Amino acid sequence: MRKNKMRVIPLGILLMGIQLFLYGQDAWEKISGPVEKVLVGYDQIEQQPEVYAVFPEKHEIHAYLGTPGNWTRIGGPGKDFVVAEMGQLYGLSEDSKSIWKYSGRGQQWTKIGDAAAGIYGGDDGLFATNPVSKDLLKYDPVANRWTGTGGPGKMFAVGAKGH
């Protein structure tokens, strides 16, 4: 595998109590009980994929440590979590008053934005909706600022570059 290529981790969710399974070595293996949300990010330092899950009890986000049932709390509780460009993990605080970027280490997060009605992530980056106007804003991680990119909407989806 070339180091500059992101490896794909196939994940499966069995809808019997929403159990989480990971596919590897030609078999499915249960790695967690009930989860609310699953995300796959990418550790830029270690050059490897990361699996995250939000557990329903406290809405906290955890990182998978590589063996079934072995998870560590990395943050939360939060209203929502998304993965955006380059596999970066972001979170919206439980009260929707701040947006945070995960450092990739322990429980270290950096505040990058204020209140938002929702956050959306994908290959084209991180977006948020203004809680008052519902306008769409895009985050520029290099300049560490938000720029208006679209009018009001109730929900958005982020695709490949420019979509």
Buried (B, 14 or more C-beta within 10 A) or exposed (E): EEEEEBEEBEBEEEEEEBBBBBEEEEEEEEBBEEBBBBBBBBBEEEBBBBBBBBBEEEBBBBBBEEEBEEBEEBBBBBBBBBBBBEBBBBBBBBEBEBBBBBEBEEEEBEEBBBBBBBBBBBBBBBBBBBEEEBBBBBBEBEEEEBEEBEEEEEEBEBEEEEE
